[in-house]
Amino acid sequence: MSALRDPRASSTPSGRDRSDGPRSIGAIAVELSRAALADAVSTLMPVACAGCGRPDLAICPVCRAAIAAARPVEVSRAGLRVHAGLEYGGVAAALIGAFKDGGRADASRVLAPALAASIRAALSGIPRGSAGARGAGILVATVPSTRAALMARGYRPVPMLLAACGLRAMPVLRLARDRDDQAGLGAAARAANAEGGLVARERLDGRRFLLVDDVLTTGSTLLEARRALVAAGASVEALAVLAETPLRLGRRSGSSR
């Protein structure tokens, strides 16, 4: 994973994190405080397991073991090859739902290893570069959150997971227009909702990216993110997600390579 530790991955050229538009130091501090508070509250106050509801445990040993036992798979969506750390269902779906929409920031520590495994699997498929190392010079990009989602959650789920993996994305994409929440939309509606929704903040000529997201369903969001990066002159070398929603068609492989 050290190949991803490019200095450009921790800041924009101006040194500011601009993943959803220009933000002041105060705004960044407020967001970090919200995330820390959510984590502290969910850890210290009486809770139920985010995976199964067992009382008095933030995440019970059984649910932790279920996530830890998962192995990355390679799937195909919208013509994209994507590595996923988990199958979205059962305990995984409950934990991801609690993490993304239930204020359970503490679940990031349990979910992060699955994303890290997915990223390792994705990087393993990149041919060795001139430096002889797979993934050398690869930067990390993510899909930016909508302002409404950020306000509702108080934190950005994917960057938080990446931080738990020891990684930080380069905030190169921004929303080109408002978009609806993809949850509950069919394949055609998801594609229409995502199309033209992202744009790069600047030219990215010659830069190589690993594209990371949380849950993969039809692939429309990742497809749009890749289009925006390529349109700015970048190349997308690999794609990794925390979890994939199984479809009747589209499963490429039961194991990563």
N, C-alpha and C positions, 0 to 999 in steps of 0.2 A: 504494500500500500504506500510505501514511501515515495514511489514514482509520482504520486499525485500531489505531493507537497511542493507545488510550484508557488513561488512568492505571489504570482498574480492571482492565485486561487483564494487568497485571503482578503483582497481588496480590489477596488476598481482603480484605474490609473490615477484618480484624484485622491485615493486613500479612503473613500467613503463607501460604506455598504449601502447600495441603492437598489436593493432587490425589488422594491415596489415604489420607486420614485425617490427623489431627494429627501433625506431625513436628517434632522439635527441630532447632535449628540444627546440632547435631552430626550428626544423621541426614542432613540435606541436604548437609552437607560431605562425609560419607562417600560419598553417591551421586555427587556431582560428582567426587570423587577417583577412584572406580571408573571413571566414564566417561572421565576424562582419561587414566587408566592404560591402559584398553583401547585408546584412540586412539593413545597413544604406543607401546605394544607392537606394535600392528598396523602402525605406520608405520616403526618403527626396526628391528624384527627381520625376518629374511628371510621373505618371504611369497610367495604366489602371487596372481595377479589374482583378485579376488572374483567377477569376471564370467565368465572363461573358463579360469582356472587357469594362465595363462602365468606362468612363474617369475620371481622377482626384481622384480616390479612389483605394487604394492598394487592398482592398477586400471590396466589397460593403455590406451593411446591409442584402440585400436579400440573397447573397451567404453565408454570415456568419450564417444566420438563417437556411439555408438549411442544412449546416453541423451540426449545433447544434441540429437540430431536429432528426438526425439519431440515431438509437439505435443498439447496438451490435447484431450480429446474429451468430449462430453456424453453420458451414458448414463442409462438408467432402470432402477431396481431397486426393487421393493416400492412402486411408486408415487412414488418419489423421483427428482428430477432431480439428478444428481450430476456434477460435473466431475472428470475423472481426468487426471493428467499423463502416465501411462504405461500400456501394456497389459502385464498381468502374464504374462510368458512370456519365454523365451530369456534374454538378458543381464539384462534388468530383473528377472526372477524370481530369477536367481542372485544379483544384487547385493542385492536386498531380503532374500532369505533369509539371506545372509551378514551383513547389517546387523542384522536382527532376532534371529537365532538363532545366528549364528556368531561373535559378539563383534567383528565388523568395524565398529566405530564410525567408522572413517575413511571408509566408504562414504557416510556422511551428506552429506559435502561434494559428492559427485557427484550424489546423488539429490535434494538440496534444491532445485536450480533447477527440476526437474520439478514439485515440489509448489508452488513459488512461481508457476509458470506456471498450474497448475491453480487456485490461489487467485485469481489475477488474472482468469482466465476466469469463475470463479464470481461474483466481485464485479461483473463487467461486465454481468451480467444483472439486477442490482438496480436498480430505478428510482431516479432521482435524488431525493434527499430535499429537505426544505425549505431545507437549506443549499446545495443545488445540486451536491453531490458524491456520486457513487455510493459506497456503503459507509460513509457518514458515520455515526459512532456505533456501528459494528458491533464487537462483541466476538468473540473467538475461544474456542471450546469444543472439547474433545477427549474421547474415550472413555477413562476411567481404566484403567490396567493392573491386572491382578490382582496380589496380593502375590506369588504364586508366580512369575509372569512377571518381575516386577521383581527378585526375588531371583536368578532364573536369569540374567538379562541384566546386571544391575547398572546399567541406565539405562532411561529411557523413550524408545522410538524416535520417537514423533510429536513430543513436546516438543523433542527434540534436533533434528529436522528443522526445526521451526518456528524454533528459535533460530538455525539456519544461514540461515534466510530473514529474520532480523531481527524475528521476531514471538514473542510469548509468549501462551499460552492462559490464560484465567481458569479456575481449577480449581473449577468450579461443580457438577460431577457426582461422585457416589461410587457404589460398588457397593452395591446393596441386599442382595445375597446372593452366595454363592459361585457361580461359573459355570465350566463346562468350557471348555477351549480349543476355539475354533470350527473349527480346522483338522481336516479329515477328516470333518466332519459334513455330512450332506445338508441340503437346503433346509428340510425340515420340522423336523429336529433343531436346526438353527441358530436357527430362529424360536422354538422352545420354549425353547432355552437362553438366548436373549436376552430373552425376554418378562419384564417386571417386574424386570429385573436392575439397573436404574439408577434413581437418584433425585437430585434437586437438593438441595444442601446448605442452601439458603435460598430464600425467595421471590425471584423474578426479574422481578417485574411491570414491564412496559414495556421491558425490555432486549432488544436485538436481537443475534442471534448468527450467525456463520459457523461451521458445524460441520465439523471436520477429522478425518480418520482416515487410516490407512495403506493397507490393501488392501480393496477393495470386491468382495464376491462376490455374495451374495444380497441384501444391503442390510438384513438383519435387525438388525445392530448399530446402524447409523445410524438406522434406524426407531425403535428403542428409545431411543436417545439423544435424538432429536427429541421423542418422546413425553414423556420426563422433563422436558425443558426447557419444553415447552408447558404441561405440567401445573403447573409452577411459575410460570406467568404470562409466560414469555418468548416471543419469536417467533424462528423459524429462517429467516433470509433466504436462505441459500445453503449448499450442501454441496460440499466439495472433498476429494479423496483423492489420495494419491500414485499409486496404480495400481488398475486394475480388471481383474478376471478375466472375459474374454469369455464370454458365455453364448450359446446358440443363439438364444434370444429375449431381448429386453431392450435391444438396442442402439438408442439414440434418434437419435444423430447422429454422423457421422464427424468433425465439427469443432465447435469451440466457437463461441459467438456472443457 
